[in-house]
């Protein structure tokens, strides 16, 4: 929700009246920080029926992120995926059948409506309440399943799970979800064109990554003194606000602590929840300083900070490169693995497998990786280059967001930007199968010609030898 909250606050600052709606599962007890501060109205829609809510036990995959299986298991374990799909469908049903909510939203006569594009139900709601312009946003890199619905070539499949729910609520003459998705004017992606993998793209995709304010705040005096006294530099260690660091396996914790002790000229500031046993352990390492909370951006912006050991959440990665600090990434779940690979690809960091830090040789692996990030100047140089590109981009992410939202509000649908879909081109053309078949035929014909030519030349070369043999036999 933080990304959507930033969008809401940015548009409010630009002088627009913004209403913000939060969809809250019935038995979802995870507490989030306040994500929106300036919107004129905030709606909390709490799911009514507990039996329709998500099985929070499935989120235990995320509650023990250090098991090394969270990312793959979360995606591929069928009962988890089905549970999330059913949750989305049930929430959609409660939204679309809530006549009071629909009347309330319809009465506002919204010019623009924006939702995160994880499913299509919000956009069906926007169509139903008469919002003139429908915009999408995604707080992560552009997923293939999302790219599919903007005509960007991908092999992701289309999901029809919410189609009958919406038609039952709004009538059979209501537009198909696929058509509603096609008419979304723009999608705002929490990414930056200078810090992303190259890929086919649509003009409807607007990069607004980096909207986070990088203003420095007053640090705790203890942390400030630690940074100032660092001889060679400081390293900040954090696995995110929602990771239970007490679940970190002891072997991994010891590998990190022993490695930090070997870099005695550096001060290590480690954000984590500290048990009594861990407090005694940390007390033995004089250059490792545990803190329960500190302002991450301010530490990264400090001139003494030399590296960031992180889970590589998108916000953390963005803050790191915007501060020009290289990253040692240990992804745990979600999009963090993608982010870590991106950081490594761009030369601003190194990716480590969390499972590899729980095996024999973990300390040696971590020592070598941290040493490389700290001592190889290319990582800091690349991070500083990305920082400069963020800073000197002609239009900043907030200005880009505001101007495109205002433009879309003026013209509603921007169908001139649509890419052709599979049903328009046909499956063969959409996936370039016709081109591949033609290329295969051309290559096949060329190979046949070469084979025939080689056979002919071989026969010609053998003919004189055969003639000589015949003459010898005759003599």
C-alpha angles and dihedrals in degrees: 000000000000092000092050090046090054090050091050093048093046092053091046090053088052090061101262126133105243129190119193126204125195122198109209123190114230099245100024105126103172108123118226128196117254101281101187126043110166109038115124094225132023122195120197111200108190118192109254104207118059092201089062094053126100121273100250089199087075088063089065083091086070095039091066099040095160093070088090093227100079097098098048096035093049091055101040108031099106099211091054093049092046090048092055093046091050090047091054091048093048092047089049090052092052091048097048094044094049100102093178092055092046092051090048094051093041090055091059091064095212118208093199132021124190129189138167108261103231091118136359102244095095090054091051087052090050090053091048095051092047101247105175097214125033118201131179132210135186125196093209138047114301106281119217092238089056094043089056091069093056092055094257108147112256137137093234115128129235119248119216098182096116098039097089091043093056094043091050090052100040104026137262093277090063112115118264115264090239091057092047089051090049090055095053101123100215142350121218112212125199091231140094125233091224093052106046140082116269112256142147108285143183127232086236090070111091117189113218100160116146100043088136112116109241096199115144119240134199108279126216106273091239093054092043091054091049091054094046095049096048107123101205098007146288134270122208118213122196136148095195138274097280101044115105098225091189086073090063109119114249093236091057092045091051092047090055095044095048090048093050090051090058091057092063094161090063129074114221118207108195122191109209146121106266124212121203091256091050091048090061090046094050091047088068092060107070097189095049115085120187118209128180093212139357136156104275097197093052092052092048090050093051111111091230095058109107104171144004123222103202148156084239101236110175095254091049092048092048092049090048096053092040087057091045093239121141117234136222100206125206103175117202110180146329117028092342094098090054090048092050093050089049091052090051092046091052092048096241096114152351127259121222127190110239090218091055088061090060097057139074109293094029093127093051091048094049093044092053093046096047091045091053093051092048099041105033105083093202092077094056091040091053092046090051090050091053089047090055092049090052091049097046100042103129093237120032120226095257094050090046091052095048096046095047093046090051091047092050091047089056096051103026103201118038098194091155086078095055118120117216115269129224093258090054098048099030125242094274094054096037093057092035091242090142090055092047092049092049090048091049091052092049092049091046093051091047091051091049091051091049091048092050091046092049091049092050093049091048091053091049092052093049095048098075091049091052091049090052091050091052092050092050091051092049092051 
